[in-house]
């Protein structure tokens, strides 16, 4: 069945004491089942001006006020008879698939009706027919439509009415499927026709998928973190221990993690804007925008939002870790030891002007970069992004995005602007982590700068406005067999 989180609904069914006035065009809907999904669906239907009849195995056992006052509670047989008398045909099967056989006695009353199966699959890649196909086999004289299973009971009560939530619908009967699509749009959802009943398996498994669009970005981020973390362990913990018996194991929980997090954040942010550069270069090379990008590039561009949010997460964690590093016990010991050495050496003033400027610029660029990343993360929310027009959204995601990348690179360079030139930085002939992390972002910024040059920017702007090179024009004419064809 669809999910059934019913805590703290915004709409209290008991407040709907009377049904909304119906017009001649108002549909009559029957729901078989009296669980959480049935209660939520009946409330939403009632709010949208539908007449709702709920069929339960035992209406007497239902607590008073469980359903809105405008809902007609009957036995399953009486509910179907009432639906037939009112000339309705939509029946929501809000019962678990294992209880479908209990409805076989009602087969004559369900004949000619549209049965909306709202159940979910019990497991991914389950062998055999889907729940909807099984229902169609059990009731061959009825039309089965799969739909509403991707909408939870909570969403039915509290979901937005701006068509932002999609309802996937599939079925073999066009008229029955159209009636379900129309009802979904009436309830305020974005209804999508995904084909015949053979697609019901994928629709039933959709709610069981765990972040399908996040798998690739999460895998990339995890691999990057493991690489930078293990590289830091090798360089700062393992090799010093093997070479000089230096015990730095206490670095593993915080110091090493805080070396990996900013590197992952920077590289991941560069991966957000790299596919856009590849797309621009391809368009410049092809001289047209009317050719598909390779599949790998299409997929990469579709996960830029997820990569950006993961970059923001790593940057935020880096900021928290950096603040906490100063309050750990090891930092206190290090400060005491440094102070003792300074007193023993007779140094009265340890102020170094260049180090002061360096640390302030390093911290300031990091804080500004994190602030811009916060803006990017907020505008990725649908409620915020929908409030922006296309130019505003492009400015934030592209203009401010490159600003965040530049500030992040500056944050790293202020940290080690001359350290990379010292031989001691390459301990055990291994470059420092910050030098590895800044290479790809610098390439992205250089590529963006080159595309801003007039020789590239003007041609790219013409291509994106529909201009095509002479080579593409001649090729299209040859393909169409028309030397003077309209391109």
C-alpha positions as a Markdown table, in Angstrom:
| # | Residue | x | y | z |
|---|---|---|---|---|
| 1 | Unk | 0.0 | 0.0 | 0.0 |
| 2 | Unk | 1.0 | 3.6 | -0.3 |
| 3 | Unk | 2.9 | 5.1 | 2.7 |
| 4 | Unk | 0.8 | 6.0 | 5.7 |
| 5 | Unk | 2.5 | 8.6 | 7.9 |
| 6 | Unk | -0.6 | 10.3 | 9.4 |
| 7 | Unk | 1.1 | 12.4 | 12.1 |
| 8 | Unk | 0.0 | 16.0 | 12.6 |
| 9 | Unk | -2.2 | 16.5 | 9.5 |
| 10 | Unk | -2.9 | 20.0 | 8.4 |
| 11 | Unk | -6.4 | 19.1 | 7.5 |
| 12 | Unk | -8.4 | 17.6 | 10.3 |
| 13 | Unk | -11.1 | 15.3 | 8.9 |
| 14 | Unk | -13.4 | 16.0 | 11.8 |
| 15 | Unk | -13.5 | 19.7 | 10.8 |
| 16 | Unk | -15.3 | 18.7 | 7.5 |
| 17 | Unk | -18.8 | 18.2 | 9.0 |
| 18 | Unk | -20.7 | 18.5 | 5.7 |
| 19 | Unk | -19.7 | 17.5 | 2.2 |
| 20 | Unk | -19.0 | 20.2 | -0.3 |
| 21 | Unk | -21.9 | 21.1 | -2.6 |
| 22 | Unk | -21.9 | 19.0 | -5.7 |
| 23 | Unk | -22.6 | 20.0 | -9.3 |
| 24 | Unk | -23.8 | 17.8 | -12.0 |
| 25 | Unk | -20.2 | 17.3 | -13.2 |
| 26 | Unk | -18.8 | 16.3 | -9.8 |
| 27 | Unk | -17.5 | 12.7 | -9.8 |
| 28 | Unk | -18.5 | 9.9 | -7.4 |
| 29 | Unk | -15.6 | 7.9 | -6.1 |
| 30 | Unk | -15.7 | 4.6 | -4.2 |
| 31 | Unk | -12.8 | 3.5 | -1.9 |
| 32 | Unk | -12.6 | -0.1 | -0.8 |
| 33 | Unk | -10.7 | -0.1 | 2.5 |
| 34 | Unk | -10.6 | 2.0 | 5.6 |
| 35 | Unk | -6.9 | 2.4 | 6.4 |
| 36 | Unk | -4.7 | 5.5 | 6.6 |
| 37 | Unk | -4.5 | 5.9 | 2.8 |
| 38 | Unk | -8.3 | 5.6 | 2.5 |
| 39 | Unk | -8.9 | 8.3 | 5.1 |
| 40 | Unk | -6.4 | 10.7 | 3.6 |
| 41 | Unk | -7.7 | 10.1 | 0.0 |
| 42 | Unk | -11.3 | 10.6 | 1.1 |
| 43 | Unk | -10.4 | 13.9 | 2.8 |
| 44 | Unk | -8.6 | 15.2 | -0.3 |
| 45 | Unk | -11.4 | 14.0 | -2.6 |
| 46 | Unk | -14.0 | 15.7 | -0.4 |
| 47 | Unk | -12.1 | 19.0 | -0.4 |
| 48 | Unk | -12.0 | 18.9 | -4.2 |
| 49 | Unk | -15.8 | 18.6 | -4.5 |
| 50 | Unk | -16.1 | 14.8 | -5.0 |
| 51 | Unk | -18.7 | 12.5 | -3.5 |
| 52 | Unk | -16.9 | 9.8 | -1.6 |
| 53 | Unk | -18.2 | 6.4 | -0.7 |
| 54 | Unk | -16.0 | 4.2 | 1.5 |
| 55 | Unk | -16.5 | 0.5 | 1.7 |
| 56 | Unk | -15.3 | -1.4 | 4.8 |
| 57 | Unk | -15.6 | -5.0 | 5.8 |
| 58 | Unk | -17.1 | -3.9 | 9.1 |
| 59 | Unk | -18.1 | -0.2 | 9.2 |
| 60 | Unk | -19.3 | -0.6 | 12.8 |
| 61 | Unk | -15.8 | -1.1 | 14.2 |
| 62 | Unk | -14.6 | 2.3 | 12.9 |
| 63 | Unk | -14.3 | 5.0 | 15.5 |
| 64 | Unk | -16.6 | 8.0 | 15.2 |
| 65 | Unk | -14.8 | 11.0 | 13.6 |
| 66 | Unk | -12.2 | 8.8 | 11.9 |
| 67 | Unk | -13.5 | 9.9 | 8.4 |
| 68 | Unk | -14.8 | 13.3 | 7.5 |
| 69 | Unk | -18.5 | 13.8 | 8.0 |
| 70 | Unk | -19.2 | 14.1 | 4.3 |
| 71 | Unk | -17.9 | 10.6 | 3.6 |
| 72 | Unk | -20.5 | 7.8 | 3.3 |
| 73 | Unk | -19.4 | 4.8 | 5.3 |
| 74 | Unk | -20.9 | 1.5 | 4.1 |
| 75 | Unk | -20.1 | -2.1 | 3.7 |
| 76 | Unk | -18.1 | -3.0 | 0.6 |
| 77 | Unk | -21.1 | -4.4 | -1.2 |
| 78 | Unk | -23.3 | -1.4 | -0.2 |
| 79 | Unk | -20.6 | 1.1 | -1.3 |
| 80 | Unk | -20.4 | -0.5 | -4.8 |
| 81 | Unk | -24.2 | -0.6 | -5.1 |
| 82 | Unk | -24.2 | 3.1 | -4.2 |
| 83 | Unk | -21.6 | 3.8 | -6.8 |
| 84 | Unk | -23.6 | 2.0 | -9.5 |
| 85 | Unk | -26.8 | 3.9 | -8.5 |
| 86 | Unk | -24.9 | 7.2 | -8.8 |
| 87 | Unk | -23.5 | 6.3 | -12.2 |
| 88 | Unk | -19.9 | 6.3 | -11.0 |
| 89 | Unk | -17.1 | 4.0 | -12.2 |
| 90 | Unk | -14.0 | 4.8 | -10.2 |
| 91 | Unk | -13.1 | 2.3 | -7.5 |
| 92 | Unk | -9.9 | 2.8 | -5.4 |
| 93 | Unk | -8.6 | -0.6 | -4.2 |
| 94 | Unk | -7.1 | 0.6 | -0.9 |
| 95 | Unk | -6.4 | -2.9 | 0.4 |
| 96 | Unk | -3.3 | -4.9 | 0.5 |
| 97 | Unk | -2.7 | -7.3 | -2.5 |
| 98 | Unk | -3.0 | -10.4 | -0.3 |
| 99 | Unk | -6.6 | -9.4 | 0.4 |
| 100 | Unk | -7.6 | -9.1 | -3.3 |
| 101 | Unk | -9.1 | -12.6 | -3.2 |
| 102 | Unk | -11.5 | -11.5 | -0.5 |
| 103 | Unk | -13.2 | -9.3 | -3.1 |
| 104 | Unk | -13.9 | -12.0 | -5.6 |
| 105 | Unk | -17.4 | -12.3 | -4.3 |
| 106 | Unk | -18.0 | -8.7 | -5.4 |
| 107 | Unk | -16.9 | -9.4 | -9.0 |
| 108 | Unk | -20.4 | -8.8 | -10.5 |
| 109 | Unk | -20.6 | -5.4 | -8.9 |
| 110 | Unk | -17.0 | -4.5 | -10.0 |
| 111 | Unk | -17.8 | -5.5 | -13.6 |
| 112 | Unk | -17.3 | -2.6 | -16.0 |
| 113 | Unk | -15.7 | -0.4 | -13.3 |
| 114 | Unk | -12.3 | 1.2 | -13.3 |
| 115 | Unk | -10.2 | -0.3 | -10.5 |
| 116 | Unk | -7.3 | 2.0 | -9.4 |
| 117 | Unk | -4.6 | -0.2 | -7.8 |
| 118 | Unk | -2.6 | 1.9 | -5.2 |
| 119 | Unk | -0.4 | -0.9 | -3.9 |
| 120 | Unk | 3.4 | -1.0 | -3.9 |
| 121 | Unk | 5.7 | -3.9 | -4.6 |
| 122 | Unk | 6.8 | -5.9 | -1.7 |
| 123 | Unk | 10.3 | -6.2 | -3.0 |
| 124 | Unk | 12.5 | -4.9 | -5.8 |
| 125 | Unk | 12.9 | -7.1 | -8.9 |
| 126 | Unk | 10.2 | -9.5 | -7.8 |
| 127 | Unk | 9.5 | -12.3 | -10.2 |
| 128 | Unk | 6.0 | -12.8 | -11.7 |
| 129 | Unk | 3.2 | -10.4 | -12.6 |
| 130 | Unk | 2.8 | -7.1 | -10.8 |
| 131 | Unk | 0.0 | -6.4 | -8.3 |
| 132 | Unk | -1.9 | -4.5 | -10.9 |
| 133 | Unk | -1.6 | -7.3 | -13.4 |
| 134 | Unk | -2.7 | -9.9 | -10.8 |
| 135 | Unk | -5.7 | -7.7 | -10.1 |
| 136 | Unk | -6.5 | -7.5 | -13.8 |
| 137 | Unk | -6.3 | -11.3 | -14.0 |
| 138 | Unk | -8.7 | -11.7 | -11.1 |
| 139 | Unk | -11.2 | -9.2 | -12.4 |
| 140 | Unk | -11.1 | -9.6 | -16.2 |
| 141 | Unk | -14.4 | -7.7 | -16.7 |
| 142 | Unk | -13.0 | -4.6 | -15.0 |
| 143 | Unk | -10.5 | -2.1 | -16.2 |
| 144 | Unk | -7.4 | -1.9 | -14.0 |
| 145 | Unk | -5.4 | 1.3 | -13.8 |
| 146 | Unk | -2.2 | 1.7 | -11.7 |
| 147 | Unk | -1.9 | 5.0 | -10.0 |
| 148 | Unk | -1.5 | 7.1 | -6.8 |
| 149 | Unk | 0.9 | 4.5 | -5.2 |
| 150 | Unk | 3.8 | 7.0 | -5.3 |
| 151 | Unk | 1.7 | 9.5 | -3.2 |
| 152 | Unk | 1.8 | 8.9 | 0.6 |
| 153 | Unk | -1.1 | 9.3 | 3.0 |
| 154 | Unk | 0.7 | 12.3 | 4.5 |
| 155 | Unk | 1.1 | 14.0 | 1.0 |
| 156 | Unk | -2.6 | 13.5 | 0.3 |
| 157 | Unk | -3.4 | 15.5 | 3.4 |
| 158 | Unk | -0.6 | 18.1 | 3.5 |
| 159 | Unk | 0.8 | 18.1 | 0.0 |
| 160 | Unk | 1.0 | 21.2 | -2.1 |
| 161 | Unk | -1.8 | 22.0 | -4.6 |
| 162 | Unk | 0.6 | 23.4 | -7.3 |
| 163 | Unk | 1.1 | 20.2 | -9.3 |
| 164 | Unk | 4.6 | 19.8 | -8.0 |
| 165 | Unk | 4.1 | 16.2 | -7.0 |
| 166 | Unk | 3.7 | 13.7 | -9.9 |
| 167 | Unk | 1.3 | 10.9 | -10.0 |
| 168 | Unk | 2.4 | 8.1 | -12.3 |
| 169 | Unk | -0.6 | 6.4 | -14.1 |
| 170 | Unk | -0.6 | 3.4 | -16.4 |
| 171 | Unk | -3.3 | 1.1 | -17.8 |
| 172 | Unk | -4.4 | -0.6 | -21.0 |
| 173 | Unk | -7.8 | 1.1 | -21.3 |
| 174 | Unk | -7.4 | 4.7 | -22.6 |
| 175 | Unk | -10.7 | 6.0 | -21.3 |
| 176 | Unk | -10.2 | 4.5 | -17.8 |
| 177 | Unk | -6.7 | 5.9 | -17.7 |
| 178 | Unk | -7.9 | 9.3 | -18.8 |
| 179 | Unk | -10.5 | 9.4 | -16.0 |
| 180 | Unk | -7.8 | 8.7 | -13.4 |
| 181 | Unk | -5.4 | 11.3 | -14.9 |
| 182 | Unk | -8.2 | 13.9 | -14.8 |
| 183 | Unk | -9.0 | 13.0 | -11.2 |
| 184 | Unk | -5.3 | 13.3 | -10.2 |
| 185 | Unk | -5.1 | 16.8 | -11.8 |
| 186 | Unk | -8.3 | 17.8 | -10.1 |
| 187 | Unk | -6.7 | 16.8 | -6.7 |
| 188 | Unk | -3.8 | 19.2 | -7.5 |
| 189 | Unk | -1.2 | 16.7 | -8.6 |
| 190 | Unk | 0.9 | 16.5 | -11.8 |
| 191 | Unk | -0.4 | 13.4 | -13.6 |
| 192 | Unk | 1.9 | 11.6 | -15.9 |
| 193 | Unk | 0.8 | 8.8 | -18.3 |
| 194 | Unk | 3.6 | 6.2 | -18.4 |
| 195 | Unk | 2.0 | 3.7 | -20.7 |
| 196 | Unk | 0.2 | 0.4 | -20.5 |
| 197 | Unk | -0.3 | -1.9 | -17.6 |
| 198 | Unk | 3.0 | -3.6 | -18.4 |
| 199 | Unk | 4.7 | -0.6 | -16.9 |
| 200 | Unk | 3.0 | -1.2 | -13.6 |
| 201 | Unk | 6.0 | -3.2 | -12.3 |
| 202 | Unk | 8.3 | -0.1 | -12.5 |
| 203 | Unk | 5.5 | 2.1 | -11.0 |
| 204 | Unk | 5.0 | -0.2 | -8.1 |
| 205 | Unk | 8.8 | -0.4 | -7.4 |
| 206 | Unk | 9.3 | 3.4 | -7.6 |
| 207 | Unk | 8.5 | 4.1 | -3.9 |
| 208 | Unk | 11.0 | 1.3 | -2.9 |
| 209 | Unk | 13.9 | 2.9 | -4.7 |
| 210 | Unk | 16.4 | 4.6 | -2.3 |
| 211 | Unk | 17.5 | 8.0 | -3.7 |
| 212 | Unk | 17.9 | 6.7 | -7.3 |
| 213 | Unk | 19.2 | 10.1 | -8.6 |
| 214 | Unk | 21.7 | 10.4 | -5.7 |
| 215 | Unk | 23.5 | 7.1 | -6.2 |
| 216 | Unk | 26.1 | 8.3 | -8.7 |
| 217 | Unk | 26.9 | 11.6 | -6.8 |
| 218 | Unk | 27.0 | 9.8 | -3.5 |
| 219 | Unk | 29.4 | 7.2 | -5.0 |
| 220 | Unk | 31.6 | 9.8 | -6.4 |
| 221 | Unk | 31.7 | 11.8 | -3.2 |
| 222 | Unk | 32.4 | 8.7 | -1.1 |
| 223 | Unk | 35.2 | 7.6 | -3.4 |
| 224 | Unk | 36.8 | 11.1 | -3.3 |
| 225 | Unk | 36.6 | 11.2 | 0.5 |
| 226 | Unk | 38.2 | 7.7 | 0.8 |
| 227 | Unk | 40.9 | 8.8 | -1.6 |
| 228 | Unk | 41.8 | 12.0 | 0.2 |
| 229 | Unk | 41.4 | 10.5 | 3.7 |
| 230 | Unk | 43.6 | 7.4 | 2.9 |
| 231 | Unk | 46.1 | 9.6 | 1.1 |
| 232 | Unk | 46.4 | 11.8 | 4.3 |
| 233 | Unk | 46.7 | 8.7 | 6.5 |
| 234 | Unk | 49.5 | 7.4 | 4.3 |
| 235 | Unk | 51.3 | 10.8 | 4.2 |
| 236 | Unk | 50.9 | 12.0 | 7.8 |
| 237 | Unk | 50.3 | 8.9 | 9.9 |
| 238 | Unk | 51.6 | 5.6 | 8.3 |
| 239 | Unk | 54.8 | 6.8 | 6.7 |
| 240 | Unk | 56.0 | 8.9 | 9.7 |
| 241 | Unk | 55.4 | 5.9 | 11.9 |
| 242 | Unk | 57.3 | 3.5 | 9.7 |
| 243 | Unk | 60.1 | 6.0 | 9.1 |
| 244 | Unk | 60.6 | 7.7 | 12.4 |
| 245 | Unk | 58.3 | 5.8 | 14.8 |
| 246 | Unk | 56.2 | 9.0 | 15.1 |
| 247 | Unk | 52.8 | 8.2 | 16.6 |
| 248 | Unk | 50.1 | 10.4 | 14.9 |
| 249 | Unk | 47.2 | 8.0 | 15.3 |
| 250 | Unk | 45.3 | 10.7 | 17.3 |
| 251 | Unk | 45.0 | 12.6 | 14.0 |
| 252 | Unk | 42.6 | 10.0 | 12.5 |
| 253 | Unk | 39.2 | 11.1 | 14.1 |
| 254 | Unk | 39.4 | 14.9 | 13.4 |
| 255 | Unk | 42.6 | 16.2 | 11.8 |
| 256 | Unk | 42.7 | 13.8 | 8.9 |
| 257 | Unk | 38.9 | 14.0 | 8.3 |
| 258 | Unk | 39.3 | 17.8 | 8.2 |
| 259 | Unk | 42.0 | 17.5 | 5.6 |
| 260 | Unk | 39.8 | 15.3 | 3.4 |
| 261 | Unk | 36.5 | 17.3 | 3.7 |
| 262 | Unk | 37.6 | 20.6 | 2.1 |
| 263 | Unk | 39.4 | 18.7 | -0.7 |
| 264 | Unk | 36.2 | 16.7 | -1.4 |
| 265 | Unk | 34.1 | 19.9 | -1.3 |
| 266 | Unk | 36.4 | 21.7 | -3.7 |
| 267 | Unk | 36.7 | 18.9 | -6.2 |
| 268 | Unk | 32.9 | 18.1 | -6.1 |
| 269 | Unk | 32.1 | 21.8 | -6.7 |
| 270 | Unk | 34.4 | 21.7 | -9.7 |
| 271 | Unk | 32.5 | 18.6 | -11.0 |
| 272 | Unk | 29.3 | 20.7 | -10.9 |
| 273 | Unk | 30.6 | 23.1 | -13.5 |
| 274 | Unk | 32.9 | 20.9 | -15.6 |
| 275 | Unk | 30.1 | 19.3 | -17.7 |
| 276 | Unk | 28.9 | 22.8 | -18.7 |
| 277 | Unk | 32.3 | 23.5 | -20.1 |
| 278 | Unk | 32.4 | 20.2 | -22.0 |
| 279 | Unk | 28.9 | 21.0 | -23.5 |
| 280 | Unk | 30.1 | 24.5 | -24.6 |
| 281 | Unk | 33.3 | 23.0 | -26.2 |
| 282 | Unk | 31.2 | 20.4 | -28.0 |
| 283 | Unk | 28.8 | 23.1 | -29.4 |
| 284 | Unk | 31.7 | 25.2 | -30.5 |
| 285 | Unk | 33.3 | 22.2 | -32.2 |
| 286 | Unk | 30.1 | 21.0 | -33.9 |
| 287 | Unk | 28.9 | 24.5 | -34.8 |
| 288 | Unk | 25.4 | 23.7 | -33.8 |
| 289 | Unk | 23.2 | 23.1 | -30.8 |
| 290 | Unk | 20.9 | 20.7 | -32.6 |
| 291 | Unk | 22.9 | 17.5 | -31.8 |
| 292 | Unk | 22.5 | 15.4 | -28.7 |
| 293 | Unk | 25.3 | 15.3 | -26.2 |
| 294 | Unk | 26.8 | 11.9 | -25.4 |
| 295 | Unk | 24.8 | 9.9 | -22.8 |
| 296 | Unk | 27.5 | 10.2 | -20.2 |
| 297 | Unk | 27.5 | 14.0 | -20.5 |
| 298 | Unk | 23.7 | 14.1 | -20.4 |
| 299 | Unk | 23.7 | 12.0 | -17.2 |
| 300 | Unk | 26.5 | 14.1 | -15.7 |
| 301 | Unk | 24.5 | 17.4 | -16.3 |
| 302 | Unk | 21.4 | 15.9 | -14.7 |
| 303 | Unk | 23.1 | 15.2 | -11.4 |
| 304 | Unk | 24.8 | 18.6 | -11.0 |
| 305 | Unk | 22.3 | 19.6 | -8.3 |
| 306 | Unk | 23.1 | 16.6 | -6.2 |
| 307 | Unk | 26.8 | 17.2 | -6.6 |
| 308 | Unk | 26.4 | 20.8 | -5.5 |
| 309 | Unk | 24.5 | 19.9 | -2.4 |
| 310 | Unk | 27.0 | 17.3 | -1.4 |
| 311 | Unk | 29.8 | 19.9 | -1.9 |
| 312 | Unk | 27.9 | 22.2 | 0.4 |
| 313 | Unk | 27.6 | 19.5 | 3.0 |
| 314 | Unk | 31.3 | 18.8 | 2.9 |
| 315 | Unk | 32.1 | 22.5 | 3.1 |
| 316 | Unk | 29.7 | 23.0 | 6.1 |
| 317 | Unk | 31.2 | 20.0 | 7.9 |
| 318 | Unk | 34.7 | 21.4 | 7.2 |
| 319 | Unk | 33.7 | 24.7 | 8.9 |
| 320 | Unk | 32.3 | 22.8 | 11.9 |
| 321 | Unk | 35.4 | 20.6 | 12.2 |
| 322 | Unk | 37.7 | 23.7 | 11.9 |
| 323 | Unk | 35.9 | 25.4 | 14.8 |
| 324 | Unk | 36.0 | 22.3 | 16.9 |
| 325 | Unk | 39.7 | 21.7 | 16.3 |
| 326 | Unk | 40.6 | 24.6 | 18.5 |
| 327 | Unk | 38.7 | 23.3 | 21.6 |
| 328 | Unk | 40.0 | 19.7 | 21.6 |
| 329 | Unk | 42.5 | 18.7 | 24.2 |
| 330 | Unk | 45.4 | 18.2 | 21.8 |
| 331 | Unk | 45.2 | 21.8 | 20.7 |
| 332 | Unk | 45.5 | 22.9 | 24.3 |
| 333 | Unk | 48.6 | 20.9 | 24.8 |
| 334 | Unk | 50.1 | 22.2 | 21.6 |
| 335 | Unk | 49.5 | 25.9 | 22.6 |
| 336 | Unk | 51.1 | 25.2 | 26.0 |
| 337 | Unk | 54.1 | 23.6 | 24.4 |
| 338 | Unk | 54.5 | 26.5 | 22.0 |
| 339 | Unk | 54.2 | 29.0 | 24.8 |
| 340 | Unk | 56.8 | 27.2 | 26.8 |
| 341 | Unk | 59.2 | 27.1 | 23.9 |
| 342 | Unk | 58.7 | 30.8 | 23.3 |
| 343 | Unk | 59.4 | 31.7 | 26.9 |
| 344 | Unk | 62.4 | 29.4 | 27.0 |
| 345 | Unk | 63.8 | 31.1 | 23.8 |
| 346 | Unk | 63.2 | 34.5 | 25.3 |
| 347 | Unk | 60.9 | 35.7 | 22.5 |
| 348 | Unk | 58.8 | 38.6 | 23.8 |
| 349 | Unk | 56.8 | 39.3 | 20.6 |
| 350 | Unk | 56.0 | 36.5 | 18.1 |
| 351 | Unk | 53.9 | 38.8 | 15.8 |
| 352 | Unk | 54.4 | 38.1 | 12.1 |
| 353 | Unk | 52.7 | 40.5 | 9.8 |
| 354 | Unk | 52.6 | 38.3 | 6.7 |
| 355 | Unk | 51.1 | 35.4 | 8.7 |
| 356 | Unk | 48.4 | 37.7 | 10.1 |
| 357 | Unk | 47.4 | 38.8 | 6.6 |
| 358 | Unk | 47.6 | 35.3 | 5.3 |
| 359 | Unk | 45.3 | 33.8 | 8.0 |
| 360 | Unk | 42.8 | 36.6 | 7.7 |
| 361 | Unk | 42.6 | 36.4 | 3.9 |
| 362 | Unk | 42.4 | 32.6 | 4.2 |
| 363 | Unk | 39.5 | 32.7 | 6.7 |
| 364 | Unk | 37.7 | 35.6 | 5.0 |
| 365 | Unk | 37.6 | 33.9 | 1.6 |
| 366 | Unk | 36.5 | 30.6 | 3.2 |
| 367 | Unk | 33.6 | 32.3 | 5.0 |
| 368 | Unk | 32.5 | 34.1 | 1.9 |
| 369 | Unk | 32.7 | 31.0 | -0.2 |
| 370 | Unk | 30.6 | 29.0 | 2.3 |
| 371 | Unk | 28.1 | 31.9 | 2.4 |
| 372 | Unk | 27.7 | 31.8 | -1.4 |
| 373 | Unk | 27.3 | 28.0 | -1.3 |
| 374 | Unk | 24.5 | 28.5 | 1.3 |
| 375 | Unk | 22.7 | 30.7 | -1.3 |
| 376 | Unk | 23.2 | 28.1 | -4.0 |
| 377 | Unk | 21.8 | 25.4 | -1.7 |
| 378 | Unk | 18.8 | 27.5 | -0.8 |
| 379 | Unk | 17.9 | 28.2 | -4.4 |
| 380 | Unk | 18.0 | 24.5 | -5.2 |
| 381 | Unk | 14.9 | 24.1 | -3.1 |
| 382 | Unk | 11.8 | 23.9 | -5.3 |
| 383 | Unk | 9.9 | 26.4 | -3.2 |
| 384 | Unk | 12.7 | 29.0 | -3.6 |
| 385 | Unk | 13.7 | 28.1 | -7.2 |
| 386 | Unk | 10.2 | 28.5 | -8.4 |
| 387 | Unk | 10.1 | 32.1 | -7.1 |
| 388 | Unk | 12.9 | 33.1 | -9.4 |
| 389 | Unk | 12.7 | 33.8 | -13.1 |
| 390 | Unk | 15.0 | 32.1 | -15.5 |
| 391 | Unk | 17.6 | 35.0 | -15.6 |
| 392 | Unk | 17.7 | 35.2 | -11.8 |
| 393 | Unk | 18.1 | 31.4 | -11.4 |
| 394 | Unk | 20.9 | 31.3 | -14.1 |
| 395 | Unk | 22.6 | 34.2 | -12.3 |
| 396 | Unk | 22.5 | 32.4 | -9.0 |
| 397 | Unk | 23.4 | 28.9 | -10.2 |
| 398 | Unk | 26.0 | 30.0 | -12.7 |
| 399 | Unk | 27.3 | 33.4 | -11.8 |
| 400 | Unk | 27.3 | 32.9 | -8.0 |
| 401 | Unk | 28.4 | 29.3 | -8.5 |
| 402 | Unk | 31.6 | 30.3 | -10.2 |
| 403 | Unk | 32.1 | 33.0 | -7.6 |
| 404 | Unk | 31.9 | 30.3 | -4.9 |
| 405 | Unk | 34.4 | 28.2 | -6.8 |
| 406 | Unk | 36.8 | 31.1 | -7.2 |
| 407 | Unk | 36.5 | 32.0 | -3.5 |
| 408 | Unk | 37.1 | 28.4 | -2.5 |
| 409 | Unk | 40.2 | 28.2 | -4.7 |
| 410 | Unk | 41.4 | 31.5 | -3.1 |
| 411 | Unk | 40.8 | 30.0 | 0.3 |
| 412 | Unk | 43.1 | 27.1 | -0.5 |
| 413 | Unk | 45.7 | 29.2 | -2.2 |
| 414 | Unk | 45.9 | 31.7 | 0.7 |
| 415 | Unk | 46.5 | 28.7 | 2.9 |
| 416 | Unk | 49.5 | 27.4 | 0.9 |
| 417 | Unk | 50.5 | 30.0 | -1.6 |
| 418 | Unk | 54.2 | 29.5 | -1.0 |
| 419 | Unk | 54.2 | 26.2 | 0.9 |
| 420 | Unk | 53.9 | 24.3 | -2.4 |
| 421 | Unk | 57.2 | 25.7 | -3.5 |
| 422 | Unk | 59.2 | 24.4 | -0.5 |
| 423 | Unk | 60.9 | 21.0 | -0.7 |
| 424 | Unk | 59.7 | 20.1 | 2.8 |
| 425 | Unk | 56.1 | 20.2 | 1.5 |
| 426 | Unk | 56.7 | 17.1 | -0.5 |
| 427 | Unk | 57.3 | 14.8 | 2.4 |
| 428 | Unk | 58.1 | 11.3 | 1.2 |
| 429 | Unk | 57.9 | 12.7 | -2.4 |
| 430 | Unk | 54.1 | 13.1 | -2.0 |
| 431 | Unk | 52.5 | 16.4 | -2.8 |
| 432 | Unk | 50.3 | 18.0 | -0.1 |
| 433 | Unk | 46.5 | 17.3 | -0.1 |
| 434 | Unk | 45.6 | 20.9 | -0.9 |
| 435 | Unk | 47.7 | 20.9 | -4.0 |
| 436 | Unk | 45.9 | 17.8 | -5.3 |
| 437 | Unk | 42.5 | 19.3 | -4.5 |
| 438 | Unk | 43.1 | 22.6 | -6.3 |
| 439 | Unk | 44.2 | 21.2 | -9.6 |
| 440 | Unk | 40.8 | 20.4 | -11.1 |
| 441 | Unk | 39.0 | 23.6 | -9.9 |
| 442 | Unk | 41.8 | 25.7 | -11.4 |
| 443 | Unk | 41.3 | 23.9 | -14.7 |
| 444 | Unk | 37.6 | 24.7 | -14.6 |
| 445 | Unk | 38.1 | 28.4 | -13.8 |
| 446 | Unk | 40.7 | 28.7 | -16.6 |
| 447 | Unk | 38.2 | 27.0 | -19.0 |
| 448 | Unk | 35.5 | 29.4 | -18.0 |
| 449 | Unk | 37.8 | 32.3 | -18.6 |
| 450 | Unk | 38.7 | 31.1 | -22.0 |
| 451 | Unk | 35.0 | 30.8 | -22.9 |
| 452 | Unk | 34.5 | 34.4 | -21.9 |
| 453 | Unk | 36.9 | 35.6 | -24.5 |
| 454 | Unk | 35.1 | 37.3 | -27.4 |
| 455 | Unk | 36.3 | 34.8 | -30.0 |
| 456 | Unk | 34.5 | 32.0 | -28.1 |
| 457 | Unk | 31.7 | 33.9 | -26.3 |
| 458 | Unk | 30.3 | 35.5 | -29.5 |
| 459 | Unk | 30.3 | 32.3 | -31.5 |
| 460 | Unk | 28.8 | 30.3 | -28.6 |
| 461 | Unk | 26.0 | 32.9 | -28.2 |
| 462 | Unk | 25.2 | 32.7 | -31.9 |
| 463 | Unk | 25.0 | 28.9 | -31.7 |
| 464 | Unk | 22.7 | 29.0 | -28.7 |
| 465 | Unk | 20.4 | 31.4 | -30.6 |
| 466 | Unk | 20.0 | 28.9 | -33.4 |
| 467 | Unk | 22.9 | 29.8 | -35.7 |
| 468 | Unk | 24.7 | 26.8 | -37.5 |
| 469 | Unk | 28.0 | 26.6 | -39.3 |
| 470 | Unk | 28.1 | 26.2 | -43.0 |
| 471 | Unk | 29.3 | 22.7 | -42.6 |
| 472 | Unk | 26.2 | 21.7 | -40.7 |
| 473 | Unk | 23.9 | 23.5 | -43.2 |
| 474 | Unk | 25.4 | 21.6 | -46.1 |
| 475 | Unk | 25.2 | 18.3 | -44.3 |
| 476 | Unk | 21.5 | 18.8 | -43.5 |
| 477 | Unk | 20.8 | 19.7 | -47.1 |
| 478 | Unk | 22.5 | 16.5 | -48.3 |
| 479 | Unk | 20.6 | 14.5 | -45.7 |
| 480 | Unk | 17.3 | 16.0 | -46.9 |
| 481 | Unk | 18.2 | 15.8 | -50.5 |
| 482 | Unk | 17.3 | 19.5 | -50.9 |
| 483 | Unk | 20.0 | 21.8 | -51.9 |
| 484 | Unk | 17.8 | 24.8 | -51.1 |
| 485 | Unk | 15.9 | 23.4 | -48.2 |
| 486 | Unk | 15.0 | 25.4 | -45.1 |
| 487 | Unk | 17.2 | 24.7 | -42.2 |
